[in-house]
Amino acid sequence: MSLQKSPKDKENNYLKKGAKLSGMALQMGLTIYLGNALGKWLDKTYDLGFAETALTLLSIAASMYLMIRQVTHINK
């Protein structure tokens, strides 16, 4: 019984990590887009003037936090 991983296992592991990273990029873009869209809607509906900027910045911060957390989990 060998504890070493075969080259095929290592290749599959890299592909799985790459797929997870690609999904995270999509998640980050979608989070920022939805935060911006919600802010635009709030500004237009309630005539606020600051909601788009605030929610966009908040969604950027949230998506960065989630990405960092997921990357550290992948690299464990």
C-alpha atoms as a printed R data frame, in Angstrom:
   type eleno elety resid chain resno       x      y       z
1  ATOM     1    CA   MET     A     1   0.000  0.000   0.000
2  ATOM     2    CA   SER     A     2   1.627  3.234  -1.167
3  ATOM     3    CA   LEU     A     3   0.920  6.579   0.445
4  ATOM     4    CA   GLN     A     4   2.274  8.532  -2.519
5  ATOM     5    CA   LYS     A     5  -0.171 10.052  -4.928
6  ATOM     6    CA   SER     A     6   0.107  9.060  -8.539
7  ATOM     7    CA   PRO     A     7   0.628 11.772 -11.181
8  ATOM     8    CA   LYS     A     8  -2.972 11.199 -12.295
9  ATOM     9    CA   ASP     A     9  -4.257 11.943  -8.757
10 ATOM    10    CA   LYS     A    10  -2.160 15.113  -8.560
11 ATOM    11    CA   GLU     A    11  -3.468 16.248 -11.943
12 ATOM    12    CA   ASN     A    12  -7.068 15.653 -10.872
13 ATOM    13    CA   ASN     A    13  -6.428 17.583  -7.654
14 ATOM    14    CA   TYR     A    14  -5.120 20.580  -9.634
15 ATOM    15    CA   LEU     A    15  -8.157 20.446 -11.914
16 ATOM    16    CA   LYS     A    16 -10.516 20.389  -8.941
17 ATOM    17    CA   LYS     A    17  -8.765 23.388  -7.381
18 ATOM    18    CA   GLY     A    18  -8.887 25.240 -10.696
19 ATOM    19    CA   ALA     A    19 -12.604 24.568 -11.046
20 ATOM    20    CA   LYS     A    20 -13.231 25.858  -7.525
21 ATOM    21    CA   LEU     A    21 -11.237 29.026  -8.231
22 ATOM    22    CA   SER     A    22 -13.178 29.624 -11.453
23 ATOM    23    CA   GLY     A    23 -16.434 29.264  -9.563
24 ATOM    24    CA   MET     A    24 -15.242 31.734  -6.959
25 ATOM    25    CA   ALA     A    25 -14.550 34.335  -9.657
26 ATOM    26    CA   LEU     A    26 -18.090 33.934 -10.936
27 ATOM    27    CA   GLN     A    27 -19.449 34.175  -7.398
28 ATOM    28    CA   MET     A    28 -17.445 37.341  -6.745
29 ATOM    29    CA   GLY     A    29 -18.644 39.029  -9.926
30 ATOM    30    CA   LEU     A    30 -22.254 38.076  -9.303
31 ATOM    31    CA   THR     A    31 -22.149 39.314  -5.695
32 ATOM    32    CA   ILE     A    32 -20.768 42.699  -6.736
33 ATOM    33    CA   TYR     A    33 -23.234 43.007  -9.615
34 ATOM    34    CA   LEU     A    34 -26.229 42.209  -7.408
35 ATOM    35    CA   GLY     A    35 -25.065 44.641  -4.716
36 ATOM    36    CA   ASN     A    36 -24.734 47.371  -7.319
37 ATOM    37    CA   ALA     A    37 -28.126 46.574  -8.863
38 ATOM    38    CA   LEU     A    38 -29.811 46.645  -5.464
39 ATOM    39    CA   GLY     A    39 -28.153 49.976  -4.678
40 ATOM    40    CA   LYS     A    40 -29.316 51.459  -7.987
41 ATOM    41    CA   TRP     A    41 -32.851 50.273  -7.318
42 ATOM    42    CA   LEU     A    42 -32.852 51.733  -3.797
43 ATOM    43    CA   ASP     A    43 -31.476 55.058  -5.074
44 ATOM    44    CA   LYS     A    44 -34.106 55.235  -7.790
45 ATOM    45    CA   THR     A    45 -37.017 54.074  -5.631
46 ATOM    46    CA   TYR     A    46 -36.324 56.026  -2.449
47 ATOM    47    CA   ASP     A    47 -34.236 58.903  -3.915
48 ATOM    48    CA   LEU     A    48 -31.336 58.220  -1.543
49 ATOM    49    CA   GLY     A    49 -28.247 59.075  -3.596
50 ATOM    50    CA   PHE     A    50 -25.784 56.997  -1.568
51 ATOM    51    CA   ALA     A    51 -27.140 53.449  -1.591
52 ATOM    52    CA   GLU     A    52 -25.497 52.395  -4.871
53 ATOM    53    CA   THR     A    53 -22.016 53.391  -3.704
54 ATOM    54    CA   ALA     A    54 -22.478 52.002  -0.211
55 ATOM    55    CA   LEU     A    55 -23.903 48.649  -1.307
56 ATOM    56    CA   THR     A    56 -21.323 48.247  -4.070
57 ATOM    57    CA   LEU     A    57 -18.479 48.812  -1.615
58 ATOM    58    CA   LEU     A    58 -20.115 46.499   0.911
59 ATOM    59    CA   SER     A    59 -20.540 43.766  -1.691
60 ATOM    60    CA   ILE     A    60 -16.885 44.145  -2.778
61 ATOM    61    CA   ALA     A    61 -15.757 43.753   0.830
62 ATOM    62    CA   ALA     A    62 -18.047 40.753   1.379
63 ATOM    63    CA   SER     A    63 -16.921 39.020  -1.789
64 ATOM    64    CA   MET     A    64 -13.242 39.595  -0.931
65 ATOM    65    CA   TYR     A    65 -13.828 38.125   2.536
66 ATOM    66    CA   LEU     A    66 -15.576 35.083   1.085
67 ATOM    67    CA   MET     A    67 -12.848 34.584  -1.519
68 ATOM    68    CA   ILE     A    68 -10.059 34.739   1.063
69 ATOM    69    CA   ARG     A    69 -11.928 32.310   3.303
70 ATOM    70    CA   GLN     A    70 -12.518 29.862   0.458
71 ATOM    71    CA   VAL     A    71  -8.906 30.024  -0.777
72 ATOM    72    CA   THR     A    72  -7.546 29.308   2.695
73 ATOM    73    CA   HIS     A    73  -9.964 26.363   2.942
74 ATOM    74    CA   ILE     A    74  -8.822 25.010  -0.456
75 ATOM    75    CA   ASN     A    75  -5.142 25.228   0.483
76 ATOM    76    CA   LYS     A    76  -5.514 23.231   3.694
